[in-house]
Amino acid sequence: MIDKLQAIFPSLVRYQPENNPETETYQWYLTDDNQIIGIPEHELTNNEVNLLKTFLTPYQFTHSPMNQQELAWMDILFKDEKPDKLLSKPFETYRFIYFYLSEANIDQDAFREAIEGFYPDFVPILWENGNKGVIIEEGIQEEESGFTSYQQITDLLMSDFYMKVHLFVSPMFPDLVSAHTNYQRVKDWFHTAHKYNKNPVLTHVDAIPYLILDQTKQEKNCQIVTSVFQDTIDDKELLTTIQTFLECNSNATLAAKELYMHRNSLQYRVDKFIEKTGIDVKQFKGAITVYLALMLKQKTALL
C-alpha cells in the first residue's frame, strides 16, 4: 500500500527516527501494520486529507526531543555507527528491554514517565515505530538483575494505557562494539518466542527453547509429540495441568494454586500422566522431555 501511495505522493517518507525528520512540516499517518508515514502538508488538499483518513490513522508525535545519550544509542542501534561519546562512557555492561505494544497511538512522554518511575537514574528509550521500541539499561551488574520488576512494569502500563504490553529482557552484553548486532539478535529472539508464548514478560532464557524448536521440521515435530504424549495427546485439561506443574518448577502446591484446584487433585493428574506415558515428570530428564514436547505441540498447532 505504501508503494501505491508513493506513486501518488512522490514526497511520501517512512518515519525513521535515526533520520531526525522535521515532523512539523509533514502530515503523519499510521498504516495497518503500524508503520508511520508522512506527506508534506503543502502537497495535500483538504479532499486528499479527508480521503487518507478513511484508510489511514492520523498520527501525532507526542514525545520530547531525544537527548545526546539517546541520539548516540540511536546511531549505534539503527545506523551501526560507533559514537565516541558513548564508547567512552564508564559503564561496562548494558541490556535491552525490547517492548511491543498492542496499540500505536500512545503518548510517548507519558510512557516515559511511567517507565522512569521504576529506575533511580535516567534510562534511554528509543522508538522504532508507533508500537515498538527499546529501553536500554546501562551499567547493570549481575547482582542487580532482579532490581527491576518487569512484571510490575507491564501491569502498570496495561492499567494506565489500556493496551497489551510485552517486554523481552535480553542478557547483559559486555561491549558496545557489537551492540547493533546484539540488538538485531534480540529482536529476532523476541519475535520467534512471541509466536509460541504470549506472556507479558519474556527473557532470553525463556526464548532459547523456542529458538531451538523453531529450527525443527514439521514432520519430526509430529513424531516427537505423538511418541511422548501417546493416549494423552488430546487430553487438553491433563496437558494444561502438566505444563503448569512444570512451569511452577514441579511445585505441586504452587501449581495447584495457579490452577485453582486442590493439591491432591493436581497430584492425581500428575500421577495419571506418568502412568499413561511412562515418563516421570517429577524427574529432571522426564520434565525437560515433556516440556519441550509441549512446546512442540503448540508449534504444530500454529502451522
C-alpha positions, 0 to 999 in steps of 0.5 A, spaced: 500 500 500 505 504 501 508 503 494 501 505 491 501 511 495 508 513 493 506 513 486 501 518 488 505 522 493 512 522 490 514 526 497 511 520 501 517 518 507 517 512 512 518 515 519 525 513 521 527 516 527 535 515 526 533 520 520 531 526 525 525 528 520 522 535 521 515 532 523 512 539 523 512 540 516 509 533 514 502 530 515 503 523 519 499 517 518 499 510 521 498 504 516 495 497 518 501 494 520 503 500 524 508 503 520 508 511 520 508 515 514 508 522 512 506 527 506 508 534 506 502 538 508 503 543 502 502 537 497 495 535 500 488 538 499 483 538 504 479 532 499 486 528 499 486 529 507 479 527 508 480 521 503 487 518 507 483 518 513 478 513 511 484 508 510 489 511 514 490 513 522 492 520 523 498 520 527 501 525 532 508 525 535 507 526 542 514 525 545 520 530 547 526 531 543 531 525 544 537 527 548 545 526 546 545 519 550 539 517 546 541 520 539 548 516 540 544 509 542 540 511 536 546 511 531 549 505 534 542 501 534 539 503 527 545 506 523 551 501 526 555 507 527 560 507 533 559 514 537 565 516 541 561 519 546 558 513 548 564 508 547 567 512 552 562 512 557 564 508 564 559 503 564 561 496 562 555 492 561 548 494 558 541 490 556 535 491 552 528 491 554 525 490 547 517 492 548 511 491 543 505 494 544 498 492 542 496 499 540 500 505 536 497 511 538 500 512 545 503 518 548 510 517 548 512 522 554 507 519 558 510 512 557 516 515 559 514 517 565 511 511 567 517 507 565 522 512 569 518 511 575 521 504 576 529 506 575 533 511 580 537 514 574 535 516 567 534 510 562 534 511 554 528 509 550 528 509 543 522 508 538 522 504 532 515 505 530 508 507 533 508 500 537 515 498 538 521 500 541 527 499 546 529 501 553 536 500 554 539 499 561 546 501 562 551 499 567 547 493 570 551 488 574 549 481 575 547 482 582 542 487 580 538 483 575 532 482 579 532 490 581 527 491 576 520 488 576 518 487 569 512 484 571 510 490 575 512 494 569 507 491 564 501 491 569 502 498 570 502 500 563 496 495 561 492 499 567 494 506 565 494 505 557 489 500 556 493 496 551 497 489 551 504 490 553 510 485 552 517 486 554 523 481 552 529 482 557 535 480 553 542 478 557 547 483 559 552 484 553 559 486 555 561 491 549 558 496 545 562 494 539 557 489 537 551 492 540 547 493 533 548 486 532 546 484 539 540 488 538 538 485 531 539 478 535 534 480 540 529 482 536 529 476 532 529 472 539 523 476 541 519 475 535 520 467 534 518 466 542 512 471 541 509 466 536 509 460 541 508 464 548 504 470 549 506 472 556 507 479 558 514 478 560 519 474 556 527 473 557 532 470 553 532 464 557 525 463 556 526 464 548 532 459 547 527 453 547 523 456 542 529 458 538 531 451 538 524 448 536 523 453 531 529 450 527 525 443 527 521 440 521 514 439 521 514 432 520 519 430 526 515 435 530 509 430 529 513 424 531 516 427 537 509 429 540 505 423 538 511 418 541 511 422 548 504 424 549 501 417 546 493 416 549 494 423 552 495 427 546 488 430 546 487 430 553 487 438 553 485 439 561 491 433 563 496 437 558 494 444 561 495 441 568 502 438 566 505 444 563 503 448 569 506 443 574 512 444 570 512 451 569 511 452 577 518 448 577 514 441 579 511 445 585 505 441 586 502 446 591 504 452 587 501 449 581 495 447 584 494 454 586 495 457 579 490 452 577 485 453 582 484 446 584 486 442 590 493 439 591 491 432 591 487 433 585 493 436 581 497 430 584 492 425 581 493 428 574 500 428 575 500 421 577 495 419 571 500 422 566 506 418 568 502 412 568 499 413 561 506 415 558 511 412 562 515 418 563 516 421 570 515 428 570 517 429 577 524 427 574 529 432 571 530 428 564 522 426 564 520 434 565 525 437 560 522 431 555 515 433 556 516 440 556 519 441 550 514 436 547 509 441 549 512 446 546 512 442 540 505 441 540 503 448 540 508 449 534 504 444 530 498 447 532 500 454 529 502 451 522 
